[in-house]
Amino acid sequence: MWRALVLLFLLISQPVQADGRVEVDVELFLAVDVSRSMQPFELEIQRRGYAAALTSDEVQAAIGGGMLGRVAIAYVEWAGVDSQRVIVPWTLLESRAQAELIARQITANFDDALRRTSISGALDYAATSIENNAFDGLRRVIDVSGDGPNNMGDTVTAARDRVLARGMTINGLPLMTKDDSITSRYNIDDLDAYYTACVTGGRGAFVLPVTDWAEFEEAVRRKLVLEIAPRSVPERLWRAQSLPTYDCLIGEKIWEKNRSLFAYP
């Protein structure tokens, strides 16, 4: 009996497989919205919020409590269909020291916002990145944040379905904070419903809205814990099994109605 237990321990504690891929509890792609509708102070809040959450005791405990005790993280900012900015490439995370290094990478610079909003482009990019990385996760999760609906590239439902067909989960962090800038006309009041009906899906998928920037760090910390150690997702965060009909092209329609306000296509 004890020999079987020792063998099991050795198999679990060995991170590298024969093909060179590293086994982890979860491959977590953090897709963070930096579209033009995001204000400079909001971009800074996002980065600092993720940095603080990754180094928090709660997230560290979630990582350590996994079967393997390690995860793989990528942090990528996105906007238009071909606008993805890699801030942290795929990185092994199994200690607080590694988390602090990742946090420093996230907060090293605060770059400007990018144009347009292509959730579909972010999803396709994330799925390809997961499949091409050097890790092998027990779960593969795309965590996408955003303050507005898709308005560029392929339809968001087509991209979502392609991701789900690859066996991945998509969770959503809709940013429903008040915004009085000119770009707010591209946003919608029920963004959480849009993310639920049109963006998220897969095993254990959930949507966690943020309604005030003061809540952002706590929301990210809670979200990361649920994604790393999904033992019990609260019922109100579950992705609804049955939803009323929702117009998942609402973002494209709003863009077409208002596109004359901007010089870029």
Contacts in CASP RR format, 6 or more apart in sequence:
PFRMAT RR
TARGET T0000
AUTHOR 0000-0000-0000
METHOD contacts of the structure
MODEL  1
MWRALVLLFLLISQPVQADGRVEVDVELFLAVDVSRSMQPFELEIQRRGY
AAALTSDEVQAAIGGGMLGRVAIAYVEWAGVDSQRVIVPWTLLESRAQAE
LIARQITANFDDALRRTSISGALDYAATSIENNAFDGLRRVIDVSGDGPN
NMGDTVTAARDRVLARGMTINGLPLMTKDDSITSRYNIDDLDAYYTACVT
GGRGAFVLPVTDWAEFEEAVRRKLVLEIAPRSVPERLWRAQSLPTYDCLI
GEKIWEKNRSLFAYP
12 67 0 8 1.000
12 68 0 8 1.000
14 23 0 8 1.000
15 22 0 8 1.000
15 23 0 8 1.000
15 24 0 8 1.000
15 68 0 8 1.000
15 70 0 8 1.000
15 92 0 8 1.000
16 22 0 8 1.000
16 23 0 8 1.000
17 23 0 8 1.000
17 136 0 8 1.000
20 134 0 8 1.000
21 134 0 8 1.000
21 135 0 8 1.000
21 136 0 8 1.000
22 70 0 8 1.000
22 72 0 8 1.000
22 92 0 8 1.000
22 134 0 8 1.000
22 135 0 8 1.000
22 136 0 8 1.000
23 68 0 8 1.000
23 135 0 8 1.000
23 136 0 8 1.000
23 137 0 8 1.000
23 138 0 8 1.000
24 68 0 8 1.000
24 70 0 8 1.000
24 71 0 8 1.000
24 72 0 8 1.000
24 92 0 8 1.000
24 135 0 8 1.000
24 136 0 8 1.000
24 137 0 8 1.000
24 138 0 8 1.000
25 63 0 8 1.000
25 66 0 8 1.000
25 67 0 8 1.000
25 68 0 8 1.000
25 69 0 8 1.000
25 70 0 8 1.000
25 71 0 8 1.000
25 137 0 8 1.000
25 138 0 8 1.000
25 139 0 8 1.000
25 228 0 8 1.000
26 71 0 8 1.000
26 72 0 8 1.000
26 137 0 8 1.000
26 138 0 8 1.000
26 139 0 8 1.000
26 140 0 8 1.000
26 141 0 8 1.000
26 227 0 8 1.000
26 228 0 8 1.000
27 71 0 8 1.000
27 72 0 8 1.000
27 90 0 8 1.000
27 130 0 8 1.000
27 133 0 8 1.000
27 135 0 8 1.000
27 137 0 8 1.000
27 139 0 8 1.000
27 140 0 8 1.000
27 141 0 8 1.000
28 71 0 8 1.000
28 72 0 8 1.000
28 73 0 8 1.000
28 74 0 8 1.000
28 141 0 8 1.000
28 143 0 8 1.000
28 224 0 8 1.000
28 227 0 8 1.000
28 228 0 8 1.000
29 74 0 8 1.000
29 76 0 8 1.000
29 126 0 8 1.000
29 129 0 8 1.000
29 130 0 8 1.000
29 141 0 8 1.000
29 142 0 8 1.000
29 143 0 8 1.000
30 50 0 8 1.000
30 73 0 8 1.000
30 74 0 8 1.000
30 75 0 8 1.000
30 76 0 8 1.000
30 143 0 8 1.000
31 76 0 8 1.000
31 78 0 8 1.000
31 122 0 8 1.000
31 123 0 8 1.000
31 125 0 8 1.000
31 126 0 8 1.000
31 142 0 8 1.000
31 143 0 8 1.000
31 144 0 8 1.000
31 145 0 8 1.000
32 46 0 8 1.000
32 47 0 8 1.000
32 50 0 8 1.000
32 75 0 8 1.000
32 76 0 8 1.000
32 77 0 8 1.000
32 78 0 8 1.000
32 145 0 8 1.000
33 46 0 8 1.000
33 77 0 8 1.000
33 78 0 8 1.000
33 79 0 8 1.000
33 117 0 8 1.000
33 144 0 8 1.000
33 145 0 8 1.000
33 146 0 8 1.000
33 147 0 8 1.000
33 148 0 8 1.000
33 175 0 8 1.000
34 43 0 8 1.000
34 46 0 8 1.000
34 77 0 8 1.000
34 78 0 8 1.000
34 79 0 8 1.000
34 85 0 8 1.000
34 111 0 8 1.000
34 113 0 8 1.000
34 114 0 8 1.000
35 78 0 8 1.000
35 79 0 8 1.000
35 80 0 8 1.000
35 113 0 8 1.000
35 114 0 8 1.000
35 115 0 8 1.000
35 116 0 8 1.000
35 117 0 8 1.000
35 146 0 8 1.000
35 147 0 8 1.000
35 148 0 8 1.000
36 79 0 8 1.000
36 113 0 8 1.000
36 114 0 8 1.000
36 115 0 8 1.000
36 116 0 8 1.000
36 183 0 8 1.000
37 113 0 8 1.000
37 117 0 8 1.000
37 147 0 8 1.000
37 148 0 8 1.000
37 179 0 8 1.000
37 181 0 8 1.000
37 183 0 8 1.000
37 184 0 8 1.000
37 186 0 8 1.000
37 187 0 8 1.000
38 46 0 8 1.000
38 113 0 8 1.000
38 147 0 8 1.000
39 179 0 8 1.000
39 181 0 8 1.000
40 110 0 8 1.000
40 112 0 8 1.000
40 113 0 8 1.000
42 147 0 8 1.000
42 175 0 8 1.000
42 177 0 8 1.000
42 213 0 8 1.000
43 110 0 8 1.000
43 111 0 8 1.000
43 113 0 8 1.000
44 110 0 8 1.000
45 213 0 8 1.000
45 216 0 8 1.000
46 145 0 8 1.000
46 216 0 8 1.000
47 87 0 8 1.000
47 106 0 8 1.000
47 107 0 8 1.000
47 110 0 8 1.000
48 107 0 8 1.000
48 217 0 8 1.000
49 216 0 8 1.000
49 217 0 8 1.000
49 220 0 8 1.000
50 75 0 8 1.000
50 103 0 8 1.000
50 106 0 8 1.000
50 220 0 8 1.000
51 102 0 8 1.000
51 103 0 8 1.000
51 104 0 8 1.000
51 106 0 8 1.000
51 107 0 8 1.000
52 103 0 8 1.000
52 217 0 8 1.000
52 221 0 8 1.000
53 59 0 8 1.000
53 217 0 8 1.000
53 220 0 8 1.000
53 221 0 8 1.000
53 224 0 8 1.000
54 73 0 8 1.000
54 93 0 8 1.000
54 99 0 8 1.000
54 102 0 8 1.000
54 103 0 8 1.000
54 106 0 8 1.000
54 224 0 8 1.000
55 96 0 8 1.000
55 99 0 8 1.000
55 100 0 8 1.000
55 103 0 8 1.000
56 221 0 8 1.000
58 221 0 8 1.000
58 222 0 8 1.000
58 225 0 8 1.000
59 99 0 8 1.000
59 221 0 8 1.000
59 224 0 8 1.000
59 225 0 8 1.000
59 228 0 8 1.000
60 96 0 8 1.000
60 99 0 8 1.000
62 224 0 8 1.000
62 225 0 8 1.000
62 228 0 8 1.000
62 229 0 8 1.000
63 69 0 8 1.000
63 70 0 8 1.000
63 71 0 8 1.000
63 93 0 8 1.000
63 94 0 8 1.000
63 228 0 8 1.000
63 229 0 8 1.000
64 70 0 8 1.000
64 94 0 8 1.000
65 229 0 8 1.000
66 228 0 8 1.000
66 229 0 8 1.000
67 138 0 8 1.000
68 138 0 8 1.000
69 94 0 8 1.000
70 92 0 8 1.000
70 93 0 8 1.000
70 94 0 8 1.000
71 92 0 8 1.000
71 93 0 8 1.000
71 94 0 8 1.000
71 228 0 8 1.000
72 90 0 8 1.000
72 91 0 8 1.000
72 92 0 8 1.000
72 93 0 8 1.000
72 133 0 8 1.000
72 135 0 8 1.000
72 137 0 8 1.000
73 88 0 8 1.000
73 90 0 8 1.000
73 91 0 8 1.000
73 93 0 8 1.000
73 102 0 8 1.000
74 86 0 8 1.000
74 88 0 8 1.000
74 89 0 8 1.000
74 90 0 8 1.000
74 91 0 8 1.000
74 129 0 8 1.000
74 133 0 8 1.000
75 86 0 8 1.000
75 87 0 8 1.000
75 88 0 8 1.000
75 102 0 8 1.000
75 105 0 8 1.000
75 106 0 8 1.000
76 84 0 8 1.000
76 85 0 8 1.000
76 86 0 8 1.000
76 87 0 8 1.000
76 88 0 8 1.000
76 122 0 8 1.000
76 125 0 8 1.000
76 126 0 8 1.000
76 129 0 8 1.000
77 84 0 8 1.000
77 85 0 8 1.000
77 87 0 8 1.000
77 111 0 8 1.000
77 114 0 8 1.000
78 84 0 8 1.000
78 85 0 8 1.000
78 114 0 8 1.000
78 118 0 8 1.000
78 121 0 8 1.000
78 122 0 8 1.000
78 125 0 8 1.000
79 113 0 8 1.000
79 114 0 8 1.000
79 115 0 8 1.000
79 116 0 8 1.000
79 117 0 8 1.000
79 118 0 8 1.000
80 114 0 8 1.000
80 115 0 8 1.000
80 116 0 8 1.000
80 117 0 8 1.000
80 118 0 8 1.000
80 121 0 8 1.000
80 152 0 8 1.000
80 153 0 8 1.000
81 116 0 8 1.000
81 118 0 8 1.000
81 120 0 8 1.000
81 121 0 8 1.000
81 152 0 8 1.000
81 153 0 8 1.000
81 154 0 8 1.000
82 121 0 8 1.000
83 114 0 8 1.000
83 115 0 8 1.000
83 116 0 8 1.000
83 118 0 8 1.000
84 121 0 8 1.000
84 122 0 8 1.000
84 125 0 8 1.000
85 111 0 8 1.000
85 114 0 8 1.000
87 105 0 8 1.000
87 106 0 8 1.000
88 102 0 8 1.000
88 105 0 8 1.000
88 106 0 8 1.000
90 129 0 8 1.000
90 133 0 8 1.000
90 134 0 8 1.000
90 135 0 8 1.000
91 98 0 8 1.000
91 102 0 8 1.000
92 98 0 8 1.000
92 135 0 8 1.000
93 99 0 8 1.000
93 102 0 8 1.000
115 264 0 8 1.000
116 151 0 8 1.000
116 152 0 8 1.000
117 146 0 8 1.000
117 148 0 8 1.000
117 149 0 8 1.000
117 150 0 8 1.000
117 151 0 8 1.000
117 152 0 8 1.000
117 186 0 8 1.000
117 251 0 8 1.000
118 150 0 8 1.000
118 151 0 8 1.000
118 152 0 8 1.000
118 153 0 8 1.000
119 144 0 8 1.000
119 146 0 8 1.000
119 149 0 8 1.000
119 150 0 8 1.000
119 156 0 8 1.000
119 159 0 8 1.000
119 199 0 8 1.000
120 150 0 8 1.000
120 152 0 8 1.000
120 153 0 8 1.000
120 154 0 8 1.000
120 155 0 8 1.000
120 156 0 8 1.000
120 158 0 8 1.000
120 159 0 8 1.000
120 160 0 8 1.000
121 153 0 8 1.000
121 154 0 8 1.000
121 159 0 8 1.000
122 144 0 8 1.000
123 142 0 8 1.000
123 144 0 8 1.000
123 156 0 8 1.000
123 159 0 8 1.000
123 160 0 8 1.000
123 162 0 8 1.000
123 163 0 8 1.000
123 170 0 8 1.000
123 199 0 8 1.000
124 154 0 8 1.000
124 159 0 8 1.000
124 162 0 8 1.000
124 163 0 8 1.000
126 142 0 8 1.000
126 144 0 8 1.000
126 163 0 8 1.000
127 142 0 8 1.000
127 162 0 8 1.000
127 163 0 8 1.000
127 166 0 8 1.000
127 168 0 8 1.000
130 140 0 8 1.000
130 142 0 8 1.000
130 168 0 8 1.000
131 166 0 8 1.000
139 169 0 8 1.000
139 203 0 8 1.000
139 230 0 8 1.000
140 166 0 8 1.000
140 167 0 8 1.000
140 168 0 8 1.000
140 169 0 8 1.000
141 168 0 8 1.000
141 169 0 8 1.000
141 170 0 8 1.000
141 171 0 8 1.000
141 227 0 8 1.000
142 163 0 8 1.000
142 168 0 8 1.000
142 169 0 8 1.000
142 170 0 8 1.000
142 171 0 8 1.000
143 171 0 8 1.000
143 172 0 8 1.000
143 173 0 8 1.000
143 223 0 8 1.000
143 227 0 8 1.000
144 170 0 8 1.000
144 171 0 8 1.000
144 172 0 8 1.000
144 173 0 8 1.000
144 199 0 8 1.000
145 172 0 8 1.000
145 173 0 8 1.000
145 174 0 8 1.000
145 175 0 8 1.000
146 173 0 8 1.000
146 174 0 8 1.000
146 175 0 8 1.000
146 191 0 8 1.000
147 174 0 8 1.000
147 175 0 8 1.000
147 176 0 8 1.000
147 177 0 8 1.000
147 179 0 8 1.000
147 187 0 8 1.000
147 191 0 8 1.000
148 174 0 8 1.000
148 175 0 8 1.000
148 186 0 8 1.000
148 187 0 8 1.000
148 188 0 8 1.000
148 191 0 8 1.000
148 194 0 8 1.000
148 251 0 8 1.000
149 156 0 8 1.000
149 186 0 8 1.000
149 187 0 8 1.000
149 188 0 8 1.000
149 191 0 8 1.000
149 194 0 8 1.000
149 198 0 8 1.000
149 250 0 8 1.000
149 251 0 8 1.000
149 254 0 8 1.000
150 156 0 8 1.000
150 198 0 8 1.000
150 248 0 8 1.000
150 251 0 8 1.000
150 252 0 8 1.000
151 186 0 8 1.000
151 251 0 8 1.000
151 252 0 8 1.000
151 254 0 8 1.000
151 255 0 8 1.000
152 252 0 8 1.000
152 255 0 8 1.000
155 248 0 8 1.000
155 249 0 8 1.000
155 252 0 8 1.000
156 198 0 8 1.000
156 199 0 8 1.000
156 248 0 8 1.000
157 198 0 8 1.000
157 248 0 8 1.000
160 170 0 8 1.000
160 198 0 8 1.000
160 199 0 8 1.000
160 200 0 8 1.000
160 201 0 8 1.000
163 170 0 8 1.000
164 170 0 8 1.000
164 201 0 8 1.000
164 202 0 8 1.000
167 202 0 8 1.000
168 202 0 8 1.000
169 201 0 8 1.000
169 202 0 8 1.000
169 203 0 8 1.000
169 204 0 8 1.000
169 205 0 8 1.000
170 199 0 8 1.000
170 200 0 8 1.000
170 201 0 8 1.000
170 202 0 8 1.000
170 205 0 8 1.000
171 200 0 8 1.000
171 205 0 8 1.000
171 206 0 8 1.000
171 207 0 8 1.000
171 208 0 8 1.000
171 223 0 8 1.000
171 227 0 8 1.000
172 195 0 8 1.000
172 199 0 8 1.000
172 200 0 8 1.000
172 205 0 8 1.000
172 206 0 8 1.000
172 207 0 8 1.000
172 208 0 8 1.000
173 207 0 8 1.000
173 208 0 8 1.000
173 209 0 8 1.000
173 210 0 8 1.000
173 219 0 8 1.000
173 220 0 8 1.000
173 223 0 8 1.000
174 191 0 8 1.000
174 192 0 8 1.000
174 194 0 8 1.000
174 195 0 8 1.000
174 207 0 8 1.000
174 209 0 8 1.000
174 210 0 8 1.000
175 191 0 8 1.000
175 209 0 8 1.000
175 210 0 8 1.000
176 189 0 8 1.000
176 191 0 8 1.000
176 192 0 8 1.000
176 209 0 8 1.000
176 210 0 8 1.000
176 211 0 8 1.000
177 210 0 8 1.000
177 211 0 8 1.000
177 212 0 8 1.000
177 213 0 8 1.000
179 187 0 8 1.000
182 261 0 8 1.000
185 254 0 8 1.000
185 258 0 8 1.000
185 261 0 8 1.000
186 251 0 8 1.000
186 254 0 8 1.000
186 255 0 8 1.000
186 258 0 8 1.000
188 194 0 8 1.000
188 250 0 8 1.000
188 251 0 8 1.000
188 254 0 8 1.000
191 209 0 8 1.000
192 207 0 8 1.000
192 209 0 8 1.000
193 243 0 8 1.000
193 246 0 8 1.000
194 246 0 8 1.000
194 248 0 8 1.000
194 250 0 8 1.000
195 207 0 8 1.000
195 209 0 8 1.000
196 207 0 8 1.000
196 239 0 8 1.000
196 240 0 8 1.000
196 243 0 8 1.000
197 243 0 8 1.000
197 246 0 8 1.000
197 248 0 8 1.000
198 246 0 8 1.000
198 248 0 8 1.000
200 206 0 8 1.000
200 207 0 8 1.000
200 239 0 8 1.000
201 239 0 8 1.000
202 239 0 8 1.000
204 230 0 8 1.000
204 233 0 8 1.000
204 238 0 8 1.000
204 239 0 8 1.000
205 239 0 8 1.000
206 226 0 8 1.000
206 233 0 8 1.000
206 237 0 8 1.000
206 238 0 8 1.000
206 239 0 8 1.000
207 237 0 8 1.000
207 239 0 8 1.000
208 219 0 8 1.000
208 222 0 8 1.000
208 223 0 8 1.000
208 226 0 8 1.000
208 237 0 8 1.000
210 216 0 8 1.000
210 219 0 8 1.000
226 233 0 8 1.000
226 237 0 8 1.000
247 253 0 8 1.000
259 265 0 8 1.000
END
